[in-house]
Amino acid sequence: METKHENNKISFLENSEEKAFISYVPSGDILTVDHTVVSPDLEGQGIGKKLVAKVVQYARDEGKTIDAQCPFASAIIEKNPEFQDILAK
């Protein structure tokens, strides 16, 4: 599956079709993660967690923190201690 990152959105594409994405709103040093969508045919395959991991890595690379307003992203970060260092205080 191909990954695309543009316009404050990280997407997974299959045959050039967007199958899943996570979006965020940048503001200063904080990325507010506001939405995660996974196509029904990909649910249960860990795609959402992979998207959260991608936005976490992006935030680390850019020296930013994350404010997870999306309930799904928030739950994934809460369940995975390796992601929690990136949370905005």
C-alpha positions in Angstrom: 0.0 0.0 0.0 1.3 3.4 -1.0 1.6 6.3 1.5 0.9 9.9 0.6 1.4 12.9 2.9 0.1 16.2 1.7 -2.3 19.0 2.8 -2.1 18.0 6.5 -3.2 14.5 5.8 -1.5 11.1 5.7 -3.2 8.6 3.4 -2.8 5.0 2.4 -3.6 4.4 -1.3 -4.3 1.2 -3.1 -4.2 1.5 -6.9 -4.2 5.3 -6.5 -7.5 5.2 -4.5 -7.4 6.6 -1.0 -8.4 3.7 1.4 -7.5 5.3 4.7 -6.3 8.6 6.2 -5.5 10.5 9.3 -5.7 14.3 9.2 -4.3 17.0 11.5 -4.4 20.8 12.0 -1.0 22.3 12.6 -0.8 25.2 15.0 2.7 26.3 16.2 4.4 23.3 17.7 1.2 21.3 18.0 -0.5 19.0 15.5 -4.2 18.5 16.4 -5.2 15.1 15.1 -8.8 15.5 14.2 -9.9 12.6 12.1 -9.0 9.0 11.2 -10.9 7.1 8.5 -10.3 3.5 7.4 -12.3 2.0 4.5 -14.6 -0.8 5.7 -12.8 -3.4 3.6 -9.6 -2.7 5.6 -11.0 -2.6 9.1 -9.5 -4.9 11.6 -6.1 -5.0 9.8 -4.2 -2.5 12.0 -4.3 0.2 9.3 -5.6 2.8 11.8 -2.7 2.1 14.2 -0.3 2.4 11.3 -1.7 5.8 10.4 -1.3 6.9 14.0 2.3 5.7 14.0 3.0 7.7 10.9 1.6 10.9 12.3 3.5 10.3 15.5 6.8 9.8 13.6 6.1 12.9 11.5 5.5 15.0 14.7 8.8 13.6 16.1 10.7 14.4 12.9 9.4 17.9 12.9 9.9 18.6 16.6 6.1 18.9 17.2 3.7 17.4 19.8 0.2 15.9 19.2 -3.1 16.9 20.6 -5.3 13.8 19.8 -8.8 15.1 19.4 -9.8 12.2 17.3 -11.2 9.5 19.7 -9.6 6.7 17.7 -6.1 8.3 17.6 -6.4 9.2 21.3 -7.2 5.6 22.2 -4.3 4.2 20.2 -1.9 6.6 21.7 -3.2 5.8 25.2 -2.8 2.0 24.6 0.8 2.4 23.3 3.3 3.8 25.7 5.8 4.2 22.8 3.6 7.0 21.4 2.9 8.9 24.6 6.1 11.0 24.6 4.7 13.0 21.7 1.5 14.2 23.5 1.1 17.9 24.0 1.1 18.8 27.7 
